[in-house]
């Protein structure tokens, strides 16, 4: 049975005071020895589910609870045999008697199970603090950060390090084909973790990525997002500048040189900056780019010298940037650039990132996590390149706290105009808040549809997944490409559409 370190977290790991006062005492309590039973509240989140898998693989007795589960984490947790109970109950803590409780950042202060954990004798940690104390502390830590592309870039770097014999450990917020899940517990010195800028827990409002204390950070992009905790782009830049400023001088910041906001943030770096991109001046630069049905090919120049041609089985300029980030980071960690470049071809993708789910009846159905307007725009452009000459139908569910407000409506319309036809789902009812706790004006699918019609793109606003499914079955045919974009389950729309199209095509 594994044992955890008994020493308390160092001062830099101590949670920031909650709005009500000091951090809870249970969050500062040293981890017990031996540590056996670990319970995760909010286990269904991509990060929490991946942590549960990592803990389970080390031999801990892992349990979890959540309000609801949906793929891919529901599938991953069931596959590993990790028991999950639906709903939150205070009595569960007394019944399970965990040594450690990990509280996910989706839990609110009034969560009865979280409150019971804080009042119990168990040690309590946020997700990033638990990860640091149990897995990261003695490793070379690589955090992949940015508004977009974190999951794919993490998986790409993991592939490069694995294929070149470095045997890394990895945790990402998704299911990667090369990992067979969201985690890898390797014996090498490197631990690659997806670094989120969202806050850590209701009792700790600092960004998750600060808790990983990275030696090397990748910064893919900096845009306004998470409007429930950040007031504007300036506030987002501020937390990324803080990340850059705490990197060790012997470390590195691998930065997307083509993005102005990234260049601005990188000026705060305490570590050397290694730029990547397609523009002049990038230390790791791509040119002679060719995007086709099988993926993206390019020539790599390292500090102006041609290294060779590489291919990644992904589509779109944004994925080319992700691949460059992985090569640049691997080279900075000591992998020869030629080896890193060649390793990209072994990449097998990430679930729900331009994932082709099937082609029943000649209709290609893709499932994608895109929800920010920039991600939507880039995903549509990549899908165009992958399926040239075919009618592209975009389906969007605005589900995140940011996408469910009016602020991005015009940006969504411009992004979605890259499709031939658009279906937009009205958000589920429920309160949304801005960074000051005010209720902003909500997103309207109808307004976005009107904007799209004004741009010459046929569009419909529909109330839910059931109506969208019916509309797709009525209007799609052989040769069409349906791109479903949501960061949630979307009522199981991709799976239901596949099944219905299969049944339709099999009918006499």
C-alpha positions as CSV (number, residue, x, y, z in Angstrom):
1,X,0.0,0.0,0.0
2,X,1.5,3.4,-0.9
3,X,2.3,5.9,1.7
4,X,2.1,9.7,1.4
5,X,4.6,12.2,2.7
6,X,3.6,13.2,6.3
7,X,5.1,16.7,6.1
8,X,2.6,19.5,5.6
9,X,2.4,21.5,2.4
10,X,4.9,24.3,2.3
11,X,3.8,27.9,2.6
12,X,3.4,28.4,-1.1
13,X,0.9,25.6,-1.2
14,X,-1.3,27.0,1.5
15,X,-4.8,27.9,0.2
16,X,-5.7,31.6,-0.1
17,X,-8.2,32.8,2.4
18,X,-11.8,32.2,1.5
19,X,-14.2,35.1,1.3
20,X,-15.4,34.2,4.8
21,X,-11.9,34.3,6.3
22,X,-8.9,32.0,6.7
23,X,-8.6,28.7,4.9
24,X,-10.2,25.7,6.7
25,X,-7.9,24.0,9.1
26,X,-8.6,20.6,7.4
27,X,-7.0,22.0,4.3
28,X,-3.7,22.6,6.1
29,X,-3.7,19.3,8.1
30,X,-0.8,17.0,7.2
31,X,-1.6,13.9,5.3
32,X,-1.8,10.9,7.5
33,X,0.5,7.9,7.4
34,X,-0.4,5.4,6.1
35,X,-2.8,7.0,3.6
36,X,-5.3,4.4,2.3
37,X,-8.8,5.7,1.7
38,X,-9.3,8.7,-0.5
39,X,-12.7,10.2,-1.4
40,X,-13.2,12.7,-4.2
41,X,-16.2,15.1,-4.1
42,X,-16.9,16.2,-7.7
43,X,-15.2,13.2,-9.2
44,X,-16.9,13.5,-12.6
45,X,-14.9,16.5,-13.7
46,X,-12.2,15.8,-16.2
47,X,-9.3,16.7,-13.9
48,X,-10.8,15.0,-10.8
49,X,-11.7,11.9,-12.8
50,X,-8.1,11.7,-14.1
51,X,-6.7,12.2,-10.5
52,X,-9.0,9.4,-9.3
53,X,-7.6,7.1,-12.0
54,X,-4.0,8.0,-11.0
55,X,-4.7,7.3,-7.3
56,X,-6.5,4.0,-8.1
57,X,-3.5,2.9,-10.2
58,X,-1.2,3.5,-7.2
59,X,-3.3,1.2,-5.1
60,X,-5.3,3.6,-3.0
61,X,-8.9,2.8,-2.1
62,X,-10.7,5.5,-4.1
63,X,-14.3,6.5,-3.9
64,X,-16.2,9.5,-5.3
65,X,-19.4,11.4,-5.6
66,X,-20.9,13.9,-8.0
67,X,-24.2,15.4,-9.0
68,X,-24.1,13.6,-12.3
69,X,-21.7,11.7,-14.6
70,X,-21.3,11.8,-18.4
71,X,-18.7,10.6,-20.9
72,X,-15.8,10.5,-21.2
73,X,-15.2,10.4,-17.4
74,X,-18.3,8.2,-16.6
75,X,-16.8,5.6,-18.9
76,X,-13.3,5.9,-17.6
77,X,-14.3,5.6,-13.9
78,X,-16.5,2.6,-14.6
79,X,-13.8,0.9,-16.7
80,X,-11.3,1.2,-13.7
81,X,-13.9,0.0,-11.2
82,X,-13.9,3.2,-9.2
83,X,-17.2,3.3,-7.2
84,X,-19.1,6.6,-7.6
85,X,-22.3,7.6,-5.8
86,X,-24.7,10.2,-7.3
87,X,-25.7,13.1,-5.2
88,X,-24.0,14.7,-2.2
89,X,-24.7,13.6,1.4
90,X,-23.1,14.7,4.6
91,X,-23.5,11.2,6.1
92,X,-21.3,9.7,3.4
93,X,-18.1,11.1,5.0
94,X,-18.9,9.3,8.3
95,X,-19.8,6.1,6.5
96,X,-16.7,6.0,4.3
97,X,-14.3,7.4,6.9
98,X,-11.7,8.5,4.4
99,X,-8.2,9.5,5.4
100,X,-8.2,12.2,2.7
101,X,-11.0,14.1,1.0
102,X,-10.3,15.9,-2.3
103,X,-12.8,18.7,-3.0
104,X,-13.3,19.7,-6.7
105,X,-13.7,23.3,-7.7
106,X,-17.2,22.7,-8.9
107,X,-18.3,22.2,-5.3
108,X,-20.0,25.3,-3.7
109,X,-19.5,26.3,-0.1
110,X,-23.0,25.0,0.8
111,X,-22.2,21.4,-0.5
112,X,-23.2,19.2,2.5
113,X,-20.6,16.6,1.8
114,X,-17.8,19.1,1.5
115,X,-19.0,20.8,4.8
116,X,-19.0,17.4,6.5
117,X,-15.5,16.6,5.3
118,X,-14.2,20.0,6.6
119,X,-15.7,19.2,9.9
120,X,-14.4,15.7,10.1
121,X,-11.0,14.4,11.2
122,X,-9.9,13.7,7.6
123,X,-7.3,15.7,5.8
124,X,-8.8,17.9,3.0
125,X,-7.2,19.0,-0.1
126,X,-8.1,20.8,-3.3
127,X,-7.5,18.8,-6.5
128,X,-4.2,20.6,-7.4
129,X,-2.8,20.4,-3.9
130,X,-3.5,16.7,-3.7
131,X,-1.8,16.2,-7.0
132,X,1.2,18.1,-6.0
133,X,1.7,16.5,-2.6
134,X,1.1,12.9,-3.8
135,X,2.7,13.0,-7.3
136,X,4.4,16.1,-8.3
137,X,6.7,17.2,-5.5
138,X,9.8,15.3,-6.5
139,X,9.4,15.4,-10.3
140,X,10.4,17.8,-13.1
141,X,7.0,19.5,-13.4
142,X,5.7,20.7,-16.8
143,X,2.4,22.6,-16.8
144,X,0.6,23.1,-20.1
145,X,-1.4,26.4,-19.8
146,X,-3.5,28.8,-21.9
147,X,-7.0,29.6,-22.8
148,X,-7.1,27.0,-25.6
149,X,-5.4,23.8,-26.6
150,X,-4.2,22.6,-23.2
151,X,-5.6,19.1,-23.4
152,X,-4.3,18.3,-26.9
153,X,-0.9,19.9,-26.3
154,X,-0.5,17.9,-23.0
155,X,-1.4,14.7,-24.9
156,X,1.0,15.6,-27.7
157,X,3.9,16.3,-25.4
158,X,3.1,13.1,-23.5
159,X,3.3,11.2,-26.8
160,X,6.7,12.8,-27.8
161,X,8.2,12.0,-24.4
162,X,6.9,8.4,-24.4
163,X,7.9,7.7,-28.0
164,X,11.4,8.9,-27.3
165,X,11.8,6.7,-24.3
166,X,11.4,9.2,-21.5
167,X,8.6,7.3,-19.7
168,X,6.8,10.4,-18.4
169,X,3.9,10.7,-15.9
170,X,0.9,12.6,-17.3
171,X,-2.5,14.0,-16.2
172,X,-4.8,15.7,-18.5
173,X,-8.5,16.7,-18.6
174,X,-9.6,14.3,-21.2
175,X,-9.1,10.8,-22.7
176,X,-6.0,10.5,-24.9
177,X,-5.6,7.6,-27.4
178,X,-1.9,7.2,-26.7
179,X,-2.6,6.9,-22.9
180,X,-5.7,4.8,-23.1
181,X,-7.2,7.4,-20.7
182,X,-6.3,10.6,-19.0
183,X,-3.3,9.6,-17.0
184,X,0.0,7.8,-17.2
185,X,2.1,6.9,-14.2
186,X,5.6,6.6,-15.6
187,X,9.0,6.0,-14.0
188,X,10.8,8.9,-15.8
189,X,11.6,12.2,-14.2
190,X,9.0,14.3,-16.0
191,X,5.4,14.9,-14.9
192,X,3.3,16.7,-17.6
193,X,0.0,18.2,-16.2
194,X,-2.7,20.3,-17.8
195,X,-2.6,23.6,-16.0
196,X,-5.9,25.4,-15.6
197,X,-6.3,29.1,-14.9
198,X,-9.7,28.5,-13.2
199,X,-9.7,28.9,-9.4
200,X,-8.8,26.0,-7.1
201,X,-11.7,25.5,-4.7
202,X,-14.4,27.5,-2.9
203,X,-11.8,27.9,0.0
204,X,-8.9,28.8,-2.4
205,X,-9.5,31.3,-5.2
206,X,-6.0,31.1,-6.7
207,X,-5.5,29.5,-10.2
208,X,-4.8,25.8,-10.2
209,X,-1.6,26.1,-12.2
210,X,0.2,28.1,-9.5
211,X,-0.2,25.0,-7.2
212,X,1.9,22.8,-9.6
213,X,5.1,25.0,-9.1
214,X,6.2,24.2,-12.7
215,X,9.8,24.1,-13.8
216,X,8.6,24.5,-17.4
217,X,5.3,26.0,-18.5
218,X,3.8,26.0,-22.0
219,X,1.6,29.1,-22.7
220,X,-0.6,28.4,-25.8
221,X,-2.9,31.4,-25.8
222,X,-4.4,34.2,-23.6
223,X,-8.0,35.3,-24.1
224,X,-10.9,36.4,-22.0
225,X,-12.8,33.4,-20.5
226,X,-14.2,32.3,-17.2
227,X,-16.3,35.4,-16.9
228,X,-17.6,34.1,-13.5
229,X,-14.2,34.7,-11.9
230,X,-12.4,37.2,-14.2
231,X,-13.8,40.6,-14.9
232,X,-12.0,41.2,-18.2
233,X,-9.0,40.3,-20.3
234,X,-6.7,42.3,-18.1
235,X,-7.6,40.1,-15.1
236,X,-6.8,37.0,-17.2
237,X,-3.5,38.4,-18.3
238,X,-2.6,39.2,-14.6
239,X,-2.8,35.6,-13.5
240,X,-0.8,34.4,-16.4
241,X,1.8,37.0,-15.7
242,X,1.9,35.7,-12.1
243,X,2.6,32.2,-13.5
244,X,5.4,33.5,-15.7
245,X,6.9,35.5,-12.9
246,X,7.2,32.5,-10.5
247,X,9.0,30.2,-13.0
248,X,12.5,29.3,-11.8
249,X,15.4,31.0,-13.6
250,X,16.7,27.6,-14.6
251,X,13.3,26.6,-16.1
252,X,11.6,27.9,-19.3
253,X,8.4,29.4,-20.6
254,X,7.5,27.9,-24.0
255,X,5.3,30.6,-25.5
256,X,3.1,30.9,-28.6
257,X,5.0,33.7,-30.3
258,X,2.2,34.5,-32.8
259,X,-0.2,35.7,-30.1
260,X,0.2,39.3,-29.0
261,X,-1.3,38.7,-25.5
262,X,1.1,35.8,-25.0
263,X,4.1,37.9,-25.9
264,X,2.9,40.5,-23.5
265,X,2.6,38.0,-20.6
266,X,5.9,36.4,-21.5
267,X,7.7,39.7,-20.7
268,X,7.1,38.9,-17.1
269,X,8.8,35.6,-17.2
270,X,11.6,34.9,-14.7
271,X,12.7,32.0,-16.9
272,X,14.1,32.1,-20.5
273,X,11.3,32.3,-23.1
274,X,11.3,29.8,-25.9
275,X,9.0,31.0,-28.7
276,X,7.1,28.8,-31.2
277,X,4.8,29.6,-34.1
278,X,4.7,30.3,-37.8
279,X,5.9,33.9,-37.6
280,X,9.5,35.2,-37.9
281,X,11.5,35.2,-34.7
282,X,10.1,32.0,-33.2
283,X,12.8,29.7,-32.0
284,X,10.7,26.7,-33.2
285,X,9.0,27.7,-36.4
286,X,6.8,25.9,-39.0
287,X,6.7,26.7,-42.7
288,X,5.7,25.0,-45.9
289,X,2.5,23.9,-44.2
290,X,0.1,21.5,-45.9
291,X,-3.2,20.6,-44.4
292,X,-5.0,17.6,-45.9
293,X,-7.4,14.8,-45.2
294,X,-4.8,12.8,-43.3
295,X,-3.5,15.6,-41.1
296,X,-1.0,18.5,-41.2
297,X,2.5,18.4,-42.6
298,X,5.1,21.1,-42.2
299,X,8.8,21.8,-42.2
300,X,10.4,22.6,-38.8
301,X,13.0,25.3,-38.4
302,X,14.9,25.4,-35.1
303,X,16.6,28.7,-34.4
304,X,16.5,29.3,-38.2
305,X,18.0,25.9,-39.2
306,X,15.8,23.4,-41.0
307,X,15.4,20.2,-38.9
308,X,13.2,18.2,-41.2
309,X,9.5,17.6,-42.2
310,X,7.0,16.4,-39.7
311,X,3.4,15.2,-39.8
312,X,0.7,15.2,-37.1
313,X,-2.6,13.4,-37.7
314,X,-4.6,16.5,-36.7
315,X,-6.2,19.3,-38.8
316,X,-6.0,23.0,-38.5
317,X,-3.6,25.8,-37.8
318,X,-4.4,25.6,-34.0
319,X,-3.3,22.0,-33.9
320,X,-0.1,22.8,-35.8
321,X,0.6,25.3,-33.0
322,X,-0.1,22.6,-30.4
323,X,2.3,20.3,-32.1
324,X,5.0,23.0,-32.3
325,X,4.6,23.6,-28.6
326,X,5.1,19.9,-27.8
327,X,8.3,19.7,-29.9
328,X,9.6,23.0,-28.4
329,X,9.0,21.8,-24.8
330,X,10.4,18.4,-25.5
331,X,13.6,19.9,-27.0
332,X,13.9,22.2,-24.0
333,X,13.7,19.2,-21.8
334,X,16.6,17.5,-23.7
335,X,14.9,15.6,-26.5
336,X,16.7,16.1,-29.8
337,X,14.4,18.1,-32.1
338,X,14.6,15.5,-34.9
339,X,13.4,12.8,-32.5
340,X,10.6,15.0,-31.2
341,X,9.4,15.8,-34.7
342,X,9.3,12.2,-35.8
343,X,7.4,11.2,-32.7
344,X,4.4,13.4,-33.6
345,X,3.2,10.9,-36.2
346,X,2.4,8.4,-33.5
347,X,-0.2,10.6,-31.9
348,X,-3.7,9.0,-31.7
349,X,-5.8,12.0,-30.8
350,X,-8.0,13.0,-27.8
351,X,-11.6,12.1,-27.2
352,X,-14.0,14.9,-28.1
353,X,-11.4,16.9,-30.0
354,X,-12.5,16.7,-33.6
355,X,-13.4,13.1,-32.9
356,X,-15.0,11.3,-35.9
357,X,-17.6,9.2,-34.2
358,X,-18.9,7.5,-37.3
359,X,-20.3,7.9,-40.8
360,X,-23.7,6.2,-40.9
361,X,-25.6,6.7,-44.1
362,X,-22.6,8.7,-45.5
363,X,-23.0,11.4,-42.8
364,X,-19.8,12.2,-40.9
365,X,-20.6,12.9,-37.2
366,X,-17.8,14.7,-35.3
367,X,-17.8,15.4,-31.5
368,X,-15.8,18.4,-30.2
369,X,-15.3,20.1,-26.9
370,X,-15.1,23.6,-28.5
371,X,-17.1,26.3,-26.6
372,X,-15.1,29.5,-26.7
373,X,-15.7,31.5,-30.0
374,X,-12.0,31.2,-31.0
375,X,-12.1,27.4,-30.5
376,X,-15.3,27.2,-32.5
377,X,-13.8,29.2,-35.4
378,X,-10.6,27.2,-35.5
379,X,-12.4,23.9,-35.2
380,X,-14.7,24.8,-38.1
381,X,-11.7,25.8,-40.3
382,X,-10.0,22.6,-39.5
383,X,-13.1,20.5,-40.3
384,X,-13.3,22.3,-43.6
385,X,-9.8,21.3,-44.5
386,X,-10.4,17.7,-43.4
387,X,-13.6,17.4,-45.5
388,X,-13.2,19.7,-48.5
389,X,-16.2,20.3,-50.7
390,X,-18.7,18.8,-48.3
391,X,-21.6,20.6,-46.6
392,X,-20.7,21.4,-43.0
393,X,-23.4,21.7,-40.4
394,X,-22.3,23.2,-37.1
395,X,-24.3,22.4,-33.9
396,X,-23.4,24.4,-30.8
397,X,-24.5,24.0,-27.1
398,X,-23.5,27.1,-25.1
399,X,-23.0,25.5,-21.7
400,X,-20.1,27.1,-19.8
401,X,-20.7,30.0,-17.5
402,X,-19.1,32.4,-20.0
403,X,-20.8,31.1,-23.1
404,X,-24.3,31.4,-21.4
405,X,-24.0,35.2,-21.3
406,X,-24.5,37.7,-24.1
407,X,-20.9,38.9,-24.2
408,X,-19.8,36.6,-27.0
409,X,-22.9,36.5,-29.2
410,X,-21.4,38.5,-32.1
411,X,-18.1,36.5,-31.8
412,X,-20.1,33.3,-32.0
413,X,-21.9,34.4,-35.1
414,X,-18.7,35.4,-36.8
415,X,-17.1,32.1,-35.8
416,X,-20.1,29.9,-36.8
417,X,-20.3,31.6,-40.2
418,X,-17.6,29.2,-41.3
419,X,-20.3,26.5,-41.5
420,X,-22.8,26.1,-44.3
421,X,-25.7,25.7,-41.8
422,X,-25.9,26.3,-38.1
423,X,-28.1,24.9,-35.3
424,X,-27.8,26.7,-31.9
425,X,-29.2,25.3,-28.8
426,X,-30.8,27.6,-26.2
427,X,-28.8,27.3,-22.9
428,X,-30.4,25.4,-20.0
429,X,-32.1,27.7,-17.6
430,X,-30.3,28.6,-14.4
431,X,-28.4,31.4,-12.8
432,X,-25.2,32.8,-14.2
433,X,-22.9,35.3,-12.4
434,X,-20.1,37.5,-13.4
435,X,-16.9,38.1,-11.4
436,X,-18.7,40.6,-9.1
437,X,-21.6,38.2,-8.4
438,X,-24.0,40.1,-10.6
439,X,-26.5,38.4,-13.0
440,X,-25.5,39.4,-16.6
441,X,-27.8,39.4,-19.6
442,X,-28.1,35.8,-20.8
443,X,-27.1,34.4,-24.2
444,X,-29.9,34.1,-26.8
445,X,-29.6,31.4,-29.5
446,X,-32.3,33.3,-31.4
447,X,-30.1,36.5,-31.6
448,X,-27.2,34.4,-32.8
449,X,-29.3,32.8,-35.4
450,X,-30.5,36.2,-36.6
451,X,-26.9,37.5,-36.8
452,X,-25.9,34.4,-38.8
453,X,-28.9,35.0,-41.2
454,X,-27.6,38.5,-41.7
455,X,-24.2,37.1,-42.6
456,X,-25.9,34.9,-45.2
457,X,-25.7,31.6,-43.3
458,X,-28.9,29.6,-42.7
459,X,-29.3,29.1,-39.0
460,X,-32.0,28.0,-36.5
461,X,-32.3,28.4,-32.7
462,X,-33.8,25.3,-31.1
463,X,-34.7,24.7,-27.4
464,X,-32.9,21.4,-26.7
465,X,-31.1,18.3,-28.0
466,X,-34.3,16.5,-28.8
467,X,-35.4,19.3,-31.3
468,X,-31.9,19.5,-32.7
469,X,-31.8,15.7,-33.3
470,X,-35.2,15.8,-35.1
471,X,-33.9,18.7,-37.3
472,X,-30.7,16.9,-38.2
473,X,-32.6,13.7,-39.1
474,X,-34.9,15.8,-41.3
475,X,-32.3,17.8,-43.1
476,X,-29.0,15.8,-43.4
477,X,-28.0,13.4,-46.1
478,X,-25.1,11.5,-47.6
479,X,-22.0,13.6,-47.8
480,X,-22.9,16.0,-45.0
481,X,-20.6,16.6,-42.1
482,X,-22.2,17.3,-38.7
483,X,-19.9,18.9,-36.1
484,X,-21.3,18.8,-32.6
485,X,-19.7,21.3,-30.2
486,X,-20.2,21.3,-26.5
487,X,-18.2,21.1,-23.3
488,X,-21.0,18.9,-21.7
489,X,-23.0,15.8,-22.5
490,X,-25.5,17.8,-24.8
491,X,-28.2,15.2,-23.9
492,X,-26.1,12.5,-25.5
493,X,-26.7,14.1,-28.9
494,X,-23.7,12.6,-30.9
495,X,-24.6,9.0,-29.7
496,X,-28.3,9.5,-30.4
497,X,-27.6,11.0,-33.8
498,X,-25.3,8.1,-34.8
499,X,-27.9,5.5,-33.7
500,X,-30.8,7.2,-35.5
501,X,-28.8,7.6,-38.7
502,X,-27.8,3.9,-38.5
503,X,-31.4,3.0,-38.2
504,X,-32.4,5.3,-41.0
505,X,-29.8,3.9,-43.4
506,X,-30.8,0.3,-42.6
507,X,-34.5,0.9,-43.2
508,X,-35.7,-0.6,-46.5
